[in-house]
């Protein structure tokens, strides 16, 4: 999720069935395997969990030390029944509070050691805090065991890139001493508790002037093996993304060029069995990332990966999409794909955190784009719906600077076979300004419903509030 990459971090079509680990791979004639991702379940109780970062949160008097709130799932979705706060002050988590900041700014979930408990890879902070820290899942939830990976100030993501059913790590680090070389290293799982794997591979992706920025992972070829899309940029310039195919022998060392992309997700939006690539495109210049209106691009999957056939660009000026394309909207700031209505086609949640309502600027919104069959031309703006704190049934009040939609995630929180929306607003005010909050809206055969919509905040979870910006990053 996020990032996952927060990026995100990445969400793909949210189904309750686990990842098809040993699906047939290889021929273009084989029936494609829809993209899937394992449930985030840190305590392996069968209920999906959320990890919400408050990277500006104060911990033990140290401002902006940062923390993660883990909200454990129940049969009715995540709530306050059980939750956990993790920071550098938590026993077993390496690093010190003093001199560190933004713990949790980047986090990615995955079962690294193959014990069926979801683990969490976290970074953020100075010194060792900038290294990737592994929080291990267990029956009691996430625990720290002083596990650090040797990557500093790095972007990373997880996927099954060789189809063996184990989570693999890709990180924008290459062992070359040549400053003009950029690349990625893939550690093929499972991991041991000292953060090591039996095999790894390093791939040169480009020269240093094209800088590898982030990853989008998921199966875009329908063979049951995850692929990698790398995004690239140098200083304020954005360069073309690249597609790297995963296979039973690992990730290919050759790639194909795609258009410019800043971030994205993977989901089967037209129901043909191939994972489609949905990316945020902010053009060639990224000096002020959120200043543009924003647009998203859909490149449909195939046996050879994303193609330009039927390529779609969607903005708020696209017919059927609520709102208008305006400066500072940041349409696509966060993206997530999942089947909200259970019809076999993934919807796409689009965060629009800069959206203004009436005279209030930056209140934010989420636009849900409806999946549509290949025969109907695939996804368009038809059937799109916008949600914000002024939507009937959504708790709260839309106010300037809320940043609603900064992070979005479509996952099946209550295990009814339909993806549910989690949306965050790190600028939401509680007792203090910018304490942050999140909302859960649930899927149904008629789409997202506000019936039973709930909200969580630091105050409800007993976590530090002041300027925490809870929800600036989200894993679900």
C-alpha positions as CSV (number, residue, x, y, z in Angstrom):
1,X,0.0,0.0,0.0
2,X,0.8,2.6,0.0
3,X,3.3,4.9,-0.7
4,X,2.9,1.8,-0.7
5,X,4.9,3.8,-1.6
6,X,3.7,4.2,0.2
7,X,3.4,4.1,-1.8
8,X,2.9,3.3,-1.6
9,X,3.0,0.4,-0.9
10,X,0.6,-1.6,-3.7
11,X,-3.0,-3.0,-3.6
12,X,-4.3,-5.2,-6.3
13,X,-7.7,-6.8,-6.8
14,X,-8.9,-7.5,-3.2
15,X,-10.2,-11.1,-3.1
16,X,-10.5,-13.3,0.0
17,X,-8.9,-16.2,-1.8
18,X,-5.1,-16.2,-1.2
19,X,-2.7,-15.6,-4.0
20,X,-2.6,-18.4,-6.6
21,X,0.8,-19.5,-5.6
22,X,1.4,-22.4,-8.1
23,X,-0.6,-21.3,-11.1
24,X,0.4,-22.5,-14.5
25,X,3.1,-20.3,-16.1
26,X,4.3,-19.9,-19.6
27,X,2.2,-20.1,-22.6
28,X,0.1,-17.3,-24.0
29,X,-2.7,-19.8,-24.7
30,X,-3.1,-20.7,-21.0
31,X,-6.1,-19.2,-19.3
32,X,-4.8,-16.0,-17.5
33,X,-4.8,-16.0,-13.7
34,X,-6.4,-12.8,-12.3
35,X,-4.0,-10.8,-10.1
36,X,-4.3,-11.4,-6.4
37,X,-2.5,-10.4,-3.3
38,X,-2.3,-12.2,0.1
39,X,-4.5,-10.8,3.0
40,X,-2.7,-8.5,5.4
41,X,-3.1,-10.6,8.6
42,X,-0.4,-9.9,11.1
43,X,-1.8,-12.3,13.8
44,X,-3.1,-15.0,11.3
45,X,-6.6,-15.0,12.8
46,X,-8.3,-14.9,9.4
47,X,-9.4,-11.2,9.7
48,X,-7.6,-8.5,7.6
49,X,-5.6,-5.9,9.6
50,X,-4.6,-2.3,8.9
51,X,-1.3,-0.5,9.6
52,X,-1.7,3.2,9.7
53,X,1.4,5.5,9.9
54,X,1.6,8.7,11.8
55,X,5.1,9.7,10.8
56,X,4.9,13.2,12.4
57,X,3.6,11.8,15.7
58,X,5.2,12.7,19.0
59,X,6.5,9.7,21.0
60,X,7.7,9.9,24.6
61,X,8.1,13.7,24.1
62,X,10.2,13.4,20.9
63,X,8.4,15.4,18.2
64,X,8.1,13.8,14.7
65,X,9.6,10.5,15.9
66,X,6.6,8.8,14.2
67,X,4.6,5.7,15.0
68,X,2.5,3.0,13.4
69,X,-1.0,2.1,14.7
70,X,-1.9,-1.5,13.9
71,X,-5.7,-2.0,13.9
72,X,-6.5,-5.7,14.1
73,X,-9.5,-6.9,12.2
74,X,-12.7,-8.5,13.4
75,X,-15.7,-10.2,11.7
76,X,-17.2,-6.8,11.1
77,X,-14.0,-5.1,10.0
78,X,-11.3,-3.2,11.8
79,X,-12.2,-1.3,15.0
80,X,-11.0,-0.3,18.5
81,X,-11.3,-3.8,20.0
82,X,-7.7,-4.5,19.5
83,X,-4.9,-2.2,18.4
84,X,-1.2,-1.7,18.9
85,X,1.2,1.3,18.7
86,X,4.7,0.6,17.4
87,X,7.6,3.1,17.4
88,X,11.3,3.2,18.0
89,X,10.4,3.0,21.6
90,X,8.9,-0.4,21.2
91,X,11.1,-3.2,22.6
92,X,12.9,-5.1,19.8
93,X,12.5,-2.2,17.3
94,X,16.1,-1.0,16.5
95,X,17.0,2.7,16.6
96,X,16.5,5.5,19.1
97,X,13.8,8.1,19.3
98,X,16.3,10.9,19.8
99,X,17.5,12.2,16.5
100,X,15.1,10.1,14.4
101,X,11.9,11.1,12.6
102,X,9.1,9.8,10.4
103,X,9.1,6.2,11.5
104,X,6.6,4.4,9.3
105,X,6.8,6.8,6.4
106,X,7.4,3.7,4.1
107,X,5.9,0.3,4.9
108,X,5.0,-2.8,2.9
109,X,3.3,-6.0,4.2
110,X,4.2,-9.6,3.3
111,X,4.9,-12.9,4.8
112,X,8.7,-12.8,4.6
113,X,9.6,-16.0,6.4
114,X,6.8,-18.2,5.2
115,X,5.2,-18.9,8.6
116,X,1.7,-17.7,7.4
117,X,1.9,-14.5,9.6
118,X,2.1,-11.3,7.6
119,X,5.2,-9.3,8.5
120,X,5.8,-5.5,8.0
121,X,8.8,-3.9,6.4
122,X,9.2,-0.4,7.7
123,X,11.6,2.6,7.1
124,X,11.9,6.2,8.2
125,X,14.2,8.1,10.5
126,X,17.9,9.0,10.7
127,X,20.8,6.6,11.0
128,X,19.7,3.0,11.4
129,X,16.1,4.4,11.2
130,X,16.6,4.9,7.5
131,X,17.3,1.2,7.1
132,X,14.4,-1.2,6.4
133,X,13.2,-2.7,9.7
134,X,11.3,-6.0,9.8
135,X,8.4,-6.3,12.2
136,X,7.5,-9.9,12.4
137,X,4.0,-11.2,12.6
138,X,2.9,-13.6,15.3
139,X,-0.2,-14.9,17.1
140,X,0.1,-11.8,19.4
141,X,0.6,-9.4,16.5
142,X,3.6,-7.6,15.2
143,X,6.9,-7.8,17.2
144,X,10.4,-6.4,16.8
145,X,13.4,-8.6,16.8
146,X,16.1,-6.1,15.9
147,X,16.0,-7.1,12.3
148,X,17.5,-4.6,9.9
149,X,18.0,-5.0,6.2
150,X,21.2,-3.4,4.7
151,X,19.3,-0.8,2.7
152,X,19.4,2.9,3.6
153,X,17.1,5.6,2.2
154,X,15.7,3.0,-0.2
155,X,12.4,2.3,-2.0
156,X,11.2,-1.2,-1.8
157,X,8.3,-3.5,-2.5
158,X,7.3,-7.2,-2.2
159,X,5.9,-9.8,-4.6
160,X,6.3,-13.3,-5.8
161,X,8.6,-12.8,-8.7
162,X,9.6,-16.4,-9.3
163,X,6.2,-18.1,-8.7
164,X,7.4,-20.3,-5.8
165,X,4.8,-19.0,-3.4
166,X,7.3,-17.1,-1.2
167,X,7.5,-13.3,-0.9
168,X,10.4,-11.7,-2.6
169,X,11.9,-8.2,-1.9
170,X,12.8,-5.7,-4.6
171,X,14.8,-2.6,-3.6
172,X,16.3,0.3,-5.6
173,X,19.9,-0.7,-4.6
174,X,22.6,-2.0,-6.8
175,X,26.1,-3.2,-5.7
176,X,27.9,-1.3,-8.4
177,X,30.5,1.3,-7.4
178,X,29.8,3.2,-10.6
179,X,27.9,6.4,-9.7
180,X,26.4,6.4,-13.2
181,X,24.7,3.1,-12.8
182,X,21.2,2.7,-11.2
183,X,19.6,-0.7,-10.6
184,X,17.6,-2.9,-8.4
185,X,18.3,-5.9,-6.2
186,X,15.8,-8.8,-5.7
187,X,16.1,-11.0,-2.6
188,X,14.2,-14.2,-3.3
189,X,12.4,-15.4,-0.2
190,X,11.8,-16.9,2.2
191,X,13.8,-14.7,4.7
192,X,15.5,-15.9,7.9
193,X,15.1,-13.8,11.0
194,X,18.5,-12.2,10.4
195,X,17.1,-10.6,7.2
196,X,18.9,-12.9,4.8
197,X,17.7,-15.1,1.9
198,X,19.5,-17.9,0.0
199,X,19.5,-16.2,-3.4
200,X,19.4,-12.7,-4.7
201,X,19.9,-11.0,-8.1
202,X,21.0,-7.5,-9.1
203,X,19.8,-5.9,-12.3
204,X,21.1,-2.7,-13.9
205,X,18.0,-0.7,-14.9
206,X,19.5,2.5,-16.4
207,X,22.2,5.1,-16.0
208,X,22.2,7.2,-12.9
209,X,20.7,10.2,-14.7
210,X,17.4,8.3,-15.1
211,X,17.2,7.5,-11.4
212,X,15.1,4.5,-10.3
213,X,12.4,6.0,-8.1
214,X,9.8,3.4,-7.1
215,X,8.1,0.1,-7.8
216,X,4.7,-1.1,-8.9
217,X,4.3,-4.9,-8.5
218,X,1.6,-7.4,-9.6
219,X,0.9,-10.0,-12.2
220,X,0.3,-8.2,-15.5
221,X,0.8,-11.3,-17.8
222,X,-1.7,-13.7,-16.3
223,X,0.9,-16.4,-15.5
224,X,0.5,-16.4,-11.8
225,X,3.9,-14.7,-11.3
226,X,4.3,-11.1,-10.2
227,X,6.0,-8.6,-12.5
228,X,7.7,-5.3,-11.7
229,X,7.2,-1.8,-13.1
230,X,9.9,0.7,-12.2
231,X,9.4,4.4,-12.3
232,X,12.3,6.7,-13.0
233,X,13.2,10.4,-12.6
234,X,16.1,12.7,-11.9
235,X,15.8,15.8,-9.9
236,X,12.5,17.4,-11.0
237,X,12.2,15.5,-14.3
238,X,10.2,12.3,-14.7
239,X,11.3,9.6,-17.2
240,X,9.6,6.7,-18.8
241,X,8.6,3.7,-16.6
242,X,9.8,0.2,-17.5
243,X,8.2,-3.2,-17.3
244,X,10.2,-6.2,-16.0
245,X,8.6,-9.6,-16.4
246,X,8.6,-12.2,-13.6
247,X,8.9,-15.9,-14.4
248,X,9.6,-19.3,-12.8
249,X,13.3,-18.4,-13.2
250,X,13.0,-15.0,-11.7
251,X,12.9,-11.4,-13.1
252,X,14.0,-10.8,-16.6
253,X,17.1,-8.6,-17.1
254,X,15.5,-7.0,-20.1
255,X,12.6,-4.6,-20.0
256,X,10.2,-2.7,-22.2
257,X,9.5,1.0,-22.0
258,X,6.1,2.4,-20.9
259,X,5.0,6.0,-20.6
260,X,5.9,8.4,-17.8
261,X,4.5,7.3,-14.5
262,X,4.9,8.5,-10.9
263,X,3.1,5.7,-8.9
264,X,0.4,3.1,-9.5
265,X,-1.4,-0.1,-8.8
266,X,-2.5,-3.3,-10.5
267,X,-6.0,-4.7,-10.9
268,X,-8.1,-6.5,-13.5
269,X,-10.5,-3.6,-14.3
270,X,-12.1,-5.3,-17.4
271,X,-12.4,-8.8,-16.1
272,X,-10.3,-10.5,-18.8
273,X,-8.0,-12.2,-16.3
274,X,-5.0,-10.1,-17.0
275,X,-3.8,-7.6,-14.4
276,X,-4.0,-4.0,-15.7
277,X,-1.5,-1.3,-14.9
278,X,-3.1,1.9,-13.5
279,X,-0.6,4.8,-13.0
280,X,-0.6,8.4,-11.9
281,X,1.0,10.6,-14.5
282,X,2.0,14.1,-13.6
283,X,3.9,14.8,-16.8
284,X,7.6,15.3,-17.3
285,X,8.2,17.8,-14.4
286,X,7.7,16.8,-10.8
287,X,9.0,19.8,-9.0
288,X,5.8,20.3,-7.1
289,X,4.1,17.0,-7.2
290,X,0.6,17.9,-6.1
291,X,0.3,21.2,-7.9
292,X,-1.1,19.7,-11.1
293,X,-4.8,18.7,-11.6
294,X,-3.6,15.1,-12.1
295,X,-4.5,12.2,-14.4
296,X,-4.4,8.4,-14.4
297,X,-3.4,6.1,-17.3
298,X,-4.7,2.6,-17.7
299,X,-2.6,0.2,-19.8
300,X,-4.3,-3.2,-20.1
301,X,-2.5,-6.4,-19.3
302,X,-1.7,-9.1,-21.8
303,X,0.5,-12.2,-22.0
304,X,3.4,-9.9,-22.7
305,X,2.6,-7.3,-20.0
306,X,1.0,-3.8,-20.2
307,X,0.2,-2.6,-23.8
308,X,-0.9,0.6,-25.4
309,X,-3.9,-1.2,-27.0
310,X,-7.1,0.4,-25.6
311,X,-4.9,2.7,-23.5
312,X,-7.0,5.1,-21.5
313,X,-6.3,8.4,-19.8
314,X,-8.8,9.6,-17.2
315,X,-9.0,13.0,-15.5
316,X,-11.8,14.9,-13.7
317,X,-12.7,16.3,-17.1
318,X,-13.5,12.8,-18.5
319,X,-17.2,12.3,-19.1
320,X,-18.9,10.8,-16.0
321,X,-16.1,11.6,-13.5
322,X,-17.3,13.9,-10.7
323,X,-15.7,17.3,-10.3
324,X,-13.5,19.4,-12.5
325,X,-9.8,19.1,-13.4
326,X,-8.2,22.0,-11.5
327,X,-4.8,22.9,-10.3
328,X,-3.8,21.4,-6.9
329,X,-6.4,18.6,-7.1
330,X,-3.7,15.9,-7.2
331,X,-6.1,13.5,-8.8
332,X,-4.4,10.1,-8.5
333,X,-2.3,10.9,-5.5
334,X,-3.1,7.5,-4.2
335,X,-4.5,4.5,-6.2
336,X,-5.9,1.2,-5.3
337,X,-7.8,-1.5,-7.2
338,X,-10.4,-4.0,-5.9
339,X,-13.7,-5.6,-6.8
340,X,-16.2,-3.5,-4.8
341,X,-19.4,-5.0,-6.1
342,X,-18.3,-8.6,-6.7
343,X,-18.9,-8.7,-10.5
344,X,-15.4,-9.9,-11.3
345,X,-14.1,-6.5,-12.5
346,X,-11.9,-4.3,-10.2
347,X,-12.9,-0.8,-9.4
348,X,-10.2,1.8,-8.9
349,X,-10.2,4.2,-5.9
350,X,-8.6,7.5,-6.8
351,X,-7.4,9.8,-4.1
352,X,-8.0,13.5,-4.8
353,X,-6.7,15.1,-1.6
354,X,-6.5,18.6,-3.0
355,X,-10.1,18.7,-4.1
356,X,-11.9,21.8,-2.9
357,X,-15.6,21.9,-1.9
358,X,-17.3,25.3,-2.2
359,X,-15.0,27.9,-0.7
360,X,-13.0,25.4,1.4
361,X,-9.7,24.5,-0.3
362,X,-8.0,21.1,0.1
363,X,-10.9,19.3,1.8
364,X,-10.2,16.3,-0.4
365,X,-12.2,13.5,-1.9
366,X,-12.1,9.9,-3.3
367,X,-13.4,9.1,-6.7
368,X,-14.4,5.5,-7.3
369,X,-14.1,4.5,-11.0
370,X,-16.2,1.5,-12.0
371,X,-14.8,-1.6,-13.7
372,X,-16.2,-2.4,-17.1
373,X,-16.0,-5.4,-19.4
374,X,-13.5,-5.6,-22.2
375,X,-16.4,-5.9,-24.7
376,X,-17.7,-2.6,-23.4
377,X,-14.4,-0.8,-24.0
378,X,-13.1,-1.2,-20.4
379,X,-13.0,1.4,-17.8
380,X,-14.2,4.9,-18.5
381,X,-15.8,7.6,-16.3
382,X,-19.2,6.0,-16.6
383,X,-20.6,5.2,-13.2
384,X,-17.9,7.0,-11.2
385,X,-18.9,8.2,-7.8
386,X,-17.2,10.7,-5.5
387,X,-17.0,10.4,-1.7
388,X,-16.0,13.0,0.9
389,X,-17.0,14.1,4.4
390,X,-20.0,15.9,3.0
391,X,-21.4,12.7,1.5
392,X,-24.5,11.5,3.3
393,X,-23.6,8.8,5.8
394,X,-19.8,9.6,5.9
395,X,-18.9,10.7,9.4
396,X,-17.4,14.2,9.9
397,X,-17.5,17.5,8.2
398,X,-15.5,18.7,5.2
399,X,-13.0,21.4,6.2
400,X,-10.2,23.2,4.5
401,X,-6.9,21.3,4.6
402,X,-8.4,17.9,5.6
403,X,-6.5,16.2,2.8
404,X,-9.2,13.5,2.6
405,X,-8.1,10.8,0.1
406,X,-4.4,11.2,0.7
407,X,-4.2,7.5,1.0
408,X,-6.8,4.9,-0.3
409,X,-7.0,1.2,-0.1
410,X,-9.5,-1.3,-1.5
411,X,-9.4,-4.6,0.5
412,X,-12.1,-7.0,1.8
413,X,-12.1,-5.9,5.4
414,X,-15.2,-8.0,6.5
415,X,-14.6,-11.0,4.2
416,X,-17.8,-10.9,2.3
417,X,-16.1,-11.2,-1.0
418,X,-16.3,-7.5,-1.9
419,X,-13.6,-4.9,-1.5
420,X,-14.1,-2.1,1.0
421,X,-12.6,1.4,0.9
422,X,-10.2,2.8,3.5
423,X,-9.5,6.5,3.0
424,X,-7.3,8.7,5.2
425,X,-7.3,12.4,5.9
426,X,-4.0,13.3,7.7
427,X,-5.1,17.0,7.9
428,X,-8.2,16.2,9.9
429,X,-8.4,18.1,13.1
430,X,-9.2,16.3,16.4
431,X,-8.3,17.8,19.8
432,X,-5.3,19.1,18.0
433,X,-4.8,20.4,14.4
434,X,-3.7,17.8,11.8
435,X,-4.1,14.9,14.1
436,X,-5.5,12.8,11.2
437,X,-8.1,10.1,10.8
438,X,-9.3,7.3,8.5
439,X,-12.7,6.1,7.2
440,X,-14.0,2.7,6.2
441,X,-16.8,2.3,3.7
442,X,-18.0,-1.1,2.8
443,X,-18.6,-2.8,-0.6
444,X,-21.9,-4.3,-1.7
445,X,-23.5,-5.6,-4.9
446,X,-24.6,-2.0,-5.5
447,X,-21.2,-0.6,-5.0
448,X,-19.7,1.3,-2.0
449,X,-22.3,2.1,0.7
450,X,-22.0,4.6,3.5
451,X,-24.3,2.4,5.7
452,X,-22.2,1.4,8.6
453,X,-19.3,3.7,7.6
454,X,-16.8,4.1,10.5
455,X,-13.9,6.3,11.3
456,X,-10.8,5.8,13.4
457,X,-8.4,8.4,14.8
458,X,-5.5,8.7,17.3
459,X,-7.9,9.7,20.0
460,X,-10.1,6.6,19.5
461,X,-7.0,4.4,19.5
462,X,-5.3,6.1,22.5
463,X,-2.4,7.3,20.3
464,X,-0.6,10.6,20.4
465,X,-2.6,13.3,18.6
466,X,-0.7,16.5,18.3
467,X,0.2,17.1,14.6
468,X,0.5,13.4,14.1
469,X,-0.9,13.4,10.6
470,X,-2.3,9.9,11.2
471,X,-2.9,8.3,7.9
472,X,-0.2,10.0,5.9
473,X,0.7,6.4,4.9
474,X,-1.5,3.3,5.0
475,X,-1.1,-0.4,4.7
476,X,-4.2,-2.6,4.2
